[in-house]
Structures are given as structure tokens and as C-alpha cells.
Amino acid sequence: MTTSQQHGADDDLPIRDGMIRLGQALKLANLAEDGAQARTLVEDGRVQVNGEVETRRGRQLHPGDVVTARGSSVRITAAD
């Protein structure tokens, strides 16, 4: 079992800058097709961060955070 699976994530999403906004992460992880869909998912309460519903599209995510939407999860990781 990989580290991401232990934390409930299907995949890892590496980031370079130590932080990424929720809306950006949803698009990069292919959990949303575009910014409009990301906004709708978040506003409708269909996105979770670390197991809790998140309604702020601008929420800052850091390595270790797990984002869940549309039946899939990704874990934010630091890029090498």
C-alpha cells in the first residue's frame, strides 16, 4: 500500500511552491474540467479537504492535504 493510499488518496499531486489554491488543485488533478466546474463543485459543497467539506475555492492547500471530489482523491505532495 502506498503512502497516498494510506491517507485515502488515489493519487499524488506534486506542487513546487509549497502551497496551491483549491480551485487550481481541482483542475490540475483532473477532478474538475475547468475553473467554472471547480467553482460549482466547491460552492455546492461537493469537495472535501482532509475529510471535511470545503466551500472556499481559494483555500490554501499544503503537502499532506487530501482533496476529494467526484469520487476520487488526491494527496498534495512536494515536488522533488
Rosetta constraint file for C-alpha pairs under 8 A:
AtomPair CA 1 CA 5 HARMONIC 6.21 0.50
AtomPair CA 1 CA 6 HARMONIC 6.77 0.50
AtomPair CA 2 CA 6 HARMONIC 6.42 0.50
AtomPair CA 3 CA 7 HARMONIC 6.61 0.50
AtomPair CA 4 CA 8 HARMONIC 6.47 0.50
AtomPair CA 4 CA 9 HARMONIC 5.00 0.50
AtomPair CA 4 CA 10 HARMONIC 6.58 0.50
AtomPair CA 4 CA 11 HARMONIC 6.30 0.50
AtomPair CA 4 CA 12 HARMONIC 6.46 0.50
AtomPair CA 4 CA 74 HARMONIC 7.74 0.50
AtomPair CA 4 CA 75 HARMONIC 6.21 0.50
AtomPair CA 5 CA 9 HARMONIC 5.05 0.50
AtomPair CA 5 CA 10 HARMONIC 5.98 0.50
AtomPair CA 5 CA 11 HARMONIC 7.68 0.50
AtomPair CA 7 CA 66 HARMONIC 7.45 0.50
AtomPair CA 7 CA 75 HARMONIC 7.81 0.50
AtomPair CA 8 CA 66 HARMONIC 7.55 0.50
AtomPair CA 8 CA 73 HARMONIC 7.02 0.50
AtomPair CA 9 CA 66 HARMONIC 6.44 0.50
AtomPair CA 9 CA 67 HARMONIC 7.81 0.50
AtomPair CA 9 CA 68 HARMONIC 7.86 0.50
AtomPair CA 9 CA 72 HARMONIC 7.46 0.50
AtomPair CA 9 CA 73 HARMONIC 4.56 0.50
AtomPair CA 9 CA 74 HARMONIC 4.84 0.50
AtomPair CA 9 CA 75 HARMONIC 5.58 0.50
AtomPair CA 10 CA 72 HARMONIC 6.46 0.50
AtomPair CA 10 CA 73 HARMONIC 5.25 0.50
AtomPair CA 10 CA 74 HARMONIC 5.74 0.50
AtomPair CA 10 CA 75 HARMONIC 7.80 0.50
AtomPair CA 11 CA 73 HARMONIC 6.74 0.50
AtomPair CA 11 CA 74 HARMONIC 4.84 0.50
AtomPair CA 11 CA 75 HARMONIC 6.32 0.50
AtomPair CA 12 CA 74 HARMONIC 5.30 0.50
AtomPair CA 12 CA 75 HARMONIC 4.73 0.50
AtomPair CA 12 CA 76 HARMONIC 5.95 0.50
AtomPair CA 12 CA 77 HARMONIC 6.30 0.50
AtomPair CA 13 CA 25 HARMONIC 7.91 0.50
AtomPair CA 13 CA 28 HARMONIC 7.92 0.50
AtomPair CA 13 CA 29 HARMONIC 6.58 0.50
AtomPair CA 13 CA 74 HARMONIC 6.20 0.50
AtomPair CA 13 CA 75 HARMONIC 5.88 0.50
AtomPair CA 13 CA 76 HARMONIC 4.88 0.50
AtomPair CA 13 CA 77 HARMONIC 5.78 0.50
AtomPair CA 14 CA 76 HARMONIC 5.93 0.50
AtomPair CA 14 CA 77 HARMONIC 4.52 0.50
AtomPair CA 14 CA 78 HARMONIC 5.18 0.50
AtomPair CA 14 CA 79 HARMONIC 4.69 0.50
AtomPair CA 15 CA 19 HARMONIC 7.13 0.50
AtomPair CA 15 CA 20 HARMONIC 7.17 0.50
AtomPair CA 15 CA 63 HARMONIC 7.85 0.50
AtomPair CA 15 CA 76 HARMONIC 7.00 0.50
AtomPair CA 15 CA 77 HARMONIC 6.16 0.50
AtomPair CA 15 CA 78 HARMONIC 5.20 0.50
AtomPair CA 15 CA 79 HARMONIC 5.12 0.50
AtomPair CA 16 CA 78 HARMONIC 6.16 0.50
AtomPair CA 16 CA 79 HARMONIC 5.17 0.50
AtomPair CA 16 CA 80 HARMONIC 7.92 0.50
AtomPair CA 18 CA 62 HARMONIC 5.95 0.50
AtomPair CA 18 CA 63 HARMONIC 6.79 0.50
AtomPair CA 18 CA 78 HARMONIC 6.54 0.50
AtomPair CA 19 CA 60 HARMONIC 6.20 0.50
AtomPair CA 19 CA 61 HARMONIC 5.47 0.50
AtomPair CA 19 CA 62 HARMONIC 4.85 0.50
AtomPair CA 19 CA 63 HARMONIC 7.44 0.50
AtomPair CA 20 CA 24 HARMONIC 6.72 0.50
AtomPair CA 20 CA 25 HARMONIC 6.49 0.50
AtomPair CA 20 CA 60 HARMONIC 5.72 0.50
AtomPair CA 20 CA 61 HARMONIC 5.26 0.50
AtomPair CA 20 CA 62 HARMONIC 6.75 0.50
AtomPair CA 21 CA 25 HARMONIC 6.24 0.50
AtomPair CA 21 CA 57 HARMONIC 7.06 0.50
AtomPair CA 21 CA 58 HARMONIC 5.16 0.50
AtomPair CA 21 CA 59 HARMONIC 5.48 0.50
AtomPair CA 21 CA 60 HARMONIC 4.72 0.50
AtomPair CA 21 CA 61 HARMONIC 5.91 0.50
AtomPair CA 22 CA 26 HARMONIC 6.19 0.50
AtomPair CA 22 CA 56 HARMONIC 7.72 0.50
AtomPair CA 22 CA 57 HARMONIC 5.30 0.50
AtomPair CA 22 CA 58 HARMONIC 5.68 0.50
AtomPair CA 22 CA 59 HARMONIC 5.36 0.50
AtomPair CA 22 CA 60 HARMONIC 6.32 0.50
AtomPair CA 22 CA 61 HARMONIC 6.41 0.50
AtomPair CA 23 CA 27 HARMONIC 6.57 0.50
AtomPair CA 23 CA 35 HARMONIC 6.75 0.50
AtomPair CA 23 CA 38 HARMONIC 5.66 0.50
AtomPair CA 23 CA 39 HARMONIC 6.87 0.50
AtomPair CA 23 CA 57 HARMONIC 5.08 0.50
AtomPair CA 23 CA 58 HARMONIC 6.43 0.50
AtomPair CA 24 CA 28 HARMONIC 6.16 0.50
AtomPair CA 24 CA 35 HARMONIC 7.74 0.50
AtomPair CA 25 CA 29 HARMONIC 5.90 0.50
AtomPair CA 26 CA 30 HARMONIC 6.18 0.50
AtomPair CA 26 CA 31 HARMONIC 4.96 0.50
AtomPair CA 26 CA 32 HARMONIC 5.40 0.50
AtomPair CA 26 CA 38 HARMONIC 6.25 0.50
AtomPair CA 27 CA 31 HARMONIC 6.03 0.50
AtomPair CA 27 CA 32 HARMONIC 5.00 0.50
AtomPair CA 27 CA 33 HARMONIC 6.13 0.50
AtomPair CA 27 CA 34 HARMONIC 5.92 0.50
AtomPair CA 27 CA 35 HARMONIC 6.92 0.50
AtomPair CA 27 CA 38 HARMONIC 6.95 0.50
AtomPair CA 29 CA 74 HARMONIC 7.09 0.50
AtomPair CA 31 CA 38 HARMONIC 7.91 0.50
AtomPair CA 31 CA 69 HARMONIC 6.22 0.50
AtomPair CA 31 CA 70 HARMONIC 6.66 0.50
AtomPair CA 31 CA 72 HARMONIC 7.33 0.50
AtomPair CA 32 CA 37 HARMONIC 5.64 0.50
AtomPair CA 32 CA 38 HARMONIC 5.22 0.50
AtomPair CA 32 CA 41 HARMONIC 8.00 0.50
AtomPair CA 33 CA 37 HARMONIC 6.24 0.50
AtomPair CA 33 CA 38 HARMONIC 7.43 0.50
AtomPair CA 34 CA 38 HARMONIC 6.26 0.50
AtomPair CA 35 CA 39 HARMONIC 6.09 0.50
AtomPair CA 36 CA 40 HARMONIC 6.28 0.50
AtomPair CA 37 CA 41 HARMONIC 6.11 0.50
AtomPair CA 38 CA 42 HARMONIC 6.23 0.50
AtomPair CA 38 CA 57 HARMONIC 7.72 0.50
AtomPair CA 39 CA 43 HARMONIC 5.99 0.50
AtomPair CA 39 CA 57 HARMONIC 6.43 0.50
AtomPair CA 40 CA 44 HARMONIC 5.91 0.50
AtomPair CA 41 CA 45 HARMONIC 6.44 0.50
AtomPair CA 41 CA 46 HARMONIC 5.19 0.50
AtomPair CA 41 CA 47 HARMONIC 6.24 0.50
AtomPair CA 41 CA 69 HARMONIC 7.75 0.50
AtomPair CA 42 CA 46 HARMONIC 5.87 0.50
AtomPair CA 42 CA 47 HARMONIC 5.47 0.50
AtomPair CA 42 CA 54 HARMONIC 6.65 0.50
AtomPair CA 42 CA 55 HARMONIC 5.01 0.50
AtomPair CA 42 CA 56 HARMONIC 6.67 0.50
AtomPair CA 42 CA 57 HARMONIC 6.05 0.50
AtomPair CA 43 CA 55 HARMONIC 5.39 0.50
AtomPair CA 43 CA 56 HARMONIC 7.46 0.50
AtomPair CA 43 CA 57 HARMONIC 7.80 0.50
AtomPair CA 44 CA 55 HARMONIC 7.51 0.50
AtomPair CA 45 CA 53 HARMONIC 6.03 0.50
AtomPair CA 45 CA 54 HARMONIC 6.49 0.50
AtomPair CA 45 CA 55 HARMONIC 5.77 0.50
AtomPair CA 46 CA 53 HARMONIC 7.08 0.50
AtomPair CA 46 CA 69 HARMONIC 6.24 0.50
AtomPair CA 46 CA 70 HARMONIC 7.54 0.50
AtomPair CA 47 CA 53 HARMONIC 5.76 0.50
AtomPair CA 47 CA 54 HARMONIC 5.87 0.50
AtomPair CA 47 CA 55 HARMONIC 7.43 0.50
AtomPair CA 47 CA 67 HARMONIC 7.12 0.50
AtomPair CA 47 CA 68 HARMONIC 5.71 0.50
AtomPair CA 47 CA 69 HARMONIC 4.86 0.50
AtomPair CA 47 CA 70 HARMONIC 7.91 0.50
AtomPair CA 48 CA 52 HARMONIC 4.96 0.50
AtomPair CA 48 CA 53 HARMONIC 4.23 0.50
AtomPair CA 48 CA 54 HARMONIC 5.37 0.50
AtomPair CA 48 CA 67 HARMONIC 5.69 0.50
AtomPair CA 48 CA 68 HARMONIC 5.06 0.50
AtomPair CA 48 CA 69 HARMONIC 6.67 0.50
AtomPair CA 49 CA 53 HARMONIC 6.38 0.50
AtomPair CA 49 CA 54 HARMONIC 6.13 0.50
AtomPair CA 49 CA 65 HARMONIC 6.73 0.50
AtomPair CA 49 CA 66 HARMONIC 5.60 0.50
AtomPair CA 49 CA 67 HARMONIC 4.62 0.50
AtomPair CA 49 CA 68 HARMONIC 6.46 0.50
AtomPair CA 50 CA 65 HARMONIC 5.95 0.50
AtomPair CA 50 CA 66 HARMONIC 5.01 0.50
AtomPair CA 50 CA 67 HARMONIC 6.43 0.50
AtomPair CA 51 CA 66 HARMONIC 7.70 0.50
AtomPair CA 51 CA 67 HARMONIC 7.97 0.50
AtomPair CA 51 CA 68 HARMONIC 7.76 0.50
AtomPair CA 61 CA 65 HARMONIC 6.22 0.50
AtomPair CA 61 CA 76 HARMONIC 7.33 0.50
AtomPair CA 62 CA 76 HARMONIC 6.35 0.50
AtomPair CA 62 CA 77 HARMONIC 7.55 0.50
AtomPair CA 63 CA 75 HARMONIC 7.46 0.50
AtomPair CA 63 CA 76 HARMONIC 4.65 0.50
AtomPair CA 63 CA 77 HARMONIC 4.38 0.50
AtomPair CA 63 CA 78 HARMONIC 5.70 0.50
AtomPair CA 64 CA 75 HARMONIC 6.14 0.50
AtomPair CA 64 CA 76 HARMONIC 5.45 0.50
AtomPair CA 64 CA 77 HARMONIC 6.07 0.50
AtomPair CA 65 CA 75 HARMONIC 5.72 0.50
AtomPair CA 65 CA 76 HARMONIC 5.42 0.50
AtomPair CA 66 CA 73 HARMONIC 6.62 0.50
AtomPair CA 66 CA 74 HARMONIC 5.60 0.50
AtomPair CA 66 CA 75 HARMONIC 4.32 0.50
AtomPair CA 66 CA 76 HARMONIC 6.28 0.50
AtomPair CA 67 CA 73 HARMONIC 5.41 0.50
AtomPair CA 67 CA 74 HARMONIC 5.38 0.50
AtomPair CA 67 CA 75 HARMONIC 6.39 0.50
AtomPair CA 67 CA 76 HARMONIC 7.86 0.50
AtomPair CA 68 CA 72 HARMONIC 5.61 0.50
AtomPair CA 68 CA 73 HARMONIC 4.17 0.50
AtomPair CA 68 CA 74 HARMONIC 6.60 0.50
AtomPair CA 69 CA 73 HARMONIC 6.46 0.50
